[in-house]
Amino acid sequence: MKFRMDQAQRLYSQPNLSAITGTEIAMGEEVEIGGEVKRNGVGFCPVRRSNGQTGFIPGDTKASHIKPMTIDQPDVAIYTGPSAYSYVRAHLARGSRIWMFPGVIQEGAQQFVRIRDASGNEGYMDGATRVKGVVEVTRKVAKKNLAVGALWCVGGLIVTIATYAAASDGGGTYFIMWGPVIFGAIQFFKGLGQLATASI
C-alpha cells in the first residue's frame, strides 16, 4: 500500500533494531508499506522505496495512507491548485483510477483534495466528488489465491481422473469435477493477476 512518510525514519535491512542500513527515509517521501510482523516483541513493516530499495521500518512509524479510488460520477474537473478559479488540468470520467492524498484543503466555502491520476499527473478536485474505494491486495494475499486456486483445480482433476480410471476398468460411473476445476482456474488466474500488481 502506498504511504507518505509523516516523519523521517531510519531503514533497517532486517526486522531487527540492530540491522541498520545507514539509509534514512525522508519525511514526505512516498513508499510502499506491507503488513506488520513481530520480532522479539517489536513490530516492523516491510517497505519499498520508489528507487526499488527494500527494508524494514518500525511498526509505530508515522505515515499517511495514499488511498486508491475510482471516480463515481461523470466528468470531474482536476485543477492545478486548490481553487475552482485555478486552471483545469484535466477532466476525469466515471471509473477513472486515482490516488487520494490525506488531508482536505479549505478554500472559502469549498473543500479540495489532492489527487494523482493513473498517468501520474497531480492536481486537486472538489472534496464533494463521489469516489469508490479500491481494495488493495498484498503479495501475501495474491500468493494465497494462487495456492487455493491450484489446489481446487488439481483436486478436481485428480477426482475426475481417479473415478474415470476406476469406471473404465470395471465399468460403472465416474465424476467429471468441472466445478472445482473451473473455480480453481479462475482463482489461480485471479491470484496471478493480483501478484503482478500487488504491493509488498
C-alpha positions in Angstrom: 0.0 0.0 0.0 1.2 3.5 -0.8 2.1 5.8 2.1 3.6 9.3 2.5 6.1 9.4 5.4 5.0 11.8 8.1 8.4 11.6 9.8 12.0 10.8 8.8 12.8 7.2 9.6 15.9 5.0 9.6 15.7 2.0 7.3 16.6 -1.5 8.6 17.8 -4.4 6.5 16.0 -6.9 8.7 13.2 -6.7 11.2 15.7 -6.0 14.0 16.8 -2.7 15.6 20.5 -3.7 15.2 20.2 -4.3 11.4 20.8 -0.6 10.5 21.4 0.2 6.8 22.7 3.7 7.2 19.9 4.9 5.0 17.1 7.2 6.1 13.7 7.6 4.5 12.9 11.4 4.3 9.7 12.9 5.7 7.3 13.4 2.8 8.8 10.5 0.7 6.3 8.1 -0.8 6.9 4.4 -0.1 5.0 1.1 -0.2 4.5 -0.4 3.2 3.4 -4.0 3.9 1.8 -5.7 6.9 3.4 -5.6 10.3 5.5 -8.5 11.6 6.6 -9.0 15.2 10.2 -9.8 16.1 11.1 -10.1 19.8 8.0 -8.2 20.8 8.8 -5.3 18.4 6.7 -4.6 15.3 8.3 -4.0 11.9 6.8 -3.4 8.5 8.4 -4.2 5.2 9.0 -1.2 3.0 9.9 -0.5 -0.7 11.1 2.9 -1.7 10.5 4.4 -5.2 14.1 3.6 -6.2 13.5 -0.1 -5.5 15.4 -0.3 -2.2 13.7 -2.5 0.3 14.0 -2.9 4.1 12.0 -2.6 7.3 10.8 0.2 9.4 9.4 0.1 13.0 5.6 -0.6 13.1 4.9 2.7 15.0 6.4 4.9 12.2 4.0 7.7 11.3 2.9 7.6 7.7 -0.3 8.7 5.8 -2.1 6.2 3.5 -2.4 7.4 -0.1 -5.7 5.7 -1.0 -6.6 4.2 -4.4 -10.0 5.2 -5.5 -12.2 5.3 -8.6 -14.3 8.3 -9.7 -18.0 7.6 -9.2 -19.6 10.5 -11.2 -19.3 11.8 -14.7 -16.8 14.5 -15.8 -14.7 15.5 -12.8 -12.5 18.6 -13.2 -8.9 18.4 -11.9 -7.5 21.8 -11.1 -3.8 22.8 -10.9 -4.4 24.4 -7.5 -6.9 24.0 -4.6 -9.4 26.5 -6.1 -12.2 26.5 -8.6 -10.6 29.5 -10.2 -7.4 27.5 -10.9 -6.6 26.2 -14.4 -8.3 23.0 -15.2 -5.6 20.4 -15.9 -7.8 17.5 -16.9 -11.3 16.0 -16.8 -11.7 12.5 -15.5 -14.6 10.2 -16.4 -16.5 7.8 -14.2 -14.4 4.8 -13.4 -11.1 6.6 -13.7 -8.5 5.4 -11.2 -6.9 8.0 -8.8 -4.8 8.0 -5.7 -6.1 10.4 -3.0 -3.6 12.1 -0.6 -4.6 12.5 3.0 -5.9 15.9 4.2 -8.5 18.4 3.0 -7.8 21.9 1.9 -10.4 24.5 2.7 -10.8 27.3 0.1 -13.6 29.6 1.1 -16.8 27.6 1.3 -15.3 24.8 -0.8 -13.1 21.9 0.1 -10.4 20.3 -2.2 -8.3 17.1 -2.0 -5.0 16.5 -3.7 -5.0 13.5 -6.1 -2.8 11.7 -8.7 -4.3 10.1 -11.8 -3.3 6.9 -13.5 -0.8 8.8 -15.7 1.0 10.2 -12.7 -0.4 13.8 -13.1 -1.3 15.5 -9.8 -3.9 18.1 -9.1 -6.9 19.0 -6.9 -10.5 18.0 -7.1 -13.6 19.1 -5.3 -13.8 17.4 -1.9 -17.5 16.6 -2.6 -16.7 14.4 -5.6 -18.1 10.9 -5.3 -15.5 8.2 -5.2 -15.3 4.5 -4.5 -12.6 2.8 -2.6 -10.4 0.1 -4.3 -9.4 -3.0 -2.4 -5.6 -3.1 -2.2 -4.0 -6.6 -2.4 -0.7 -7.5 -0.9 1.6 -10.2 -2.3 0.7 -12.5 0.6 -3.0 -12.4 -0.4 -2.1 -12.9 -4.1 0.0 -15.9 -3.3 -2.8 -17.4 -1.2 -5.2 -17.0 -4.1 -2.7 -18.7 -6.4 -2.3 -21.7 -3.9 -6.0 -22.1 -3.2 -6.8 -21.9 -6.9 -4.2 -24.5 -7.8 -5.4 -26.9 -5.0 -9.1 -26.7 -6.2 -8.1 -27.2 -9.8 -5.7 -30.1 -9.2 -8.1 -31.7 -6.7 -10.9 -31.6 -9.2 -8.7 -33.1 -11.9 -7.4 -35.9 -9.5 -11.0 -36.9 -8.6 -12.1 -36.9 -12.3 -9.1 -39.0 -13.4 -9.4 -41.4 -10.5 -13.1 -42.1 -10.9 -12.7 -42.4 -14.7 -9.9 -44.9 -14.3 -12.0 -46.9 -11.9 -15.0 -46.9 -14.1 -13.1 -47.8 -17.3 -11.5 -50.9 -15.6 -14.7 -52.5 -14.2 -17.5 -50.4 -15.7 -19.7 -48.0 -13.8 -20.0 -44.3 -13.3 -17.4 -41.6 -13.0 -17.5 -38.0 -12.0 -16.3 -35.0 -14.1 -15.5 -32.4 -11.4 -15.7 -29.4 -13.7 -17.0 -27.1 -10.9 -13.8 -27.3 -8.7 -11.6 -27.3 -11.8 -13.2 -24.1 -13.2 -13.4 -22.4 -9.8 -9.7 -23.3 -9.2 -8.6 -22.0 -12.5 -10.4 -18.7 -12.0 -9.0 -18.3 -8.5 -5.5 -19.2 -9.8 -5.5 -16.6 -12.6 -7.1 -14.0 -10.3 -4.1 -14.5 -7.9 -1.7 -14.4 -10.9 -3.1 -11.0 -11.9 -3.0 -9.7 -8.3 0.6 -10.8 -7.9 1.6 -8.7 -10.9 0.1 -5.5 -9.4 0.3 -6.3 -5.7 2.1 -4.1 -3.1 4.7 -5.7 -0.8 
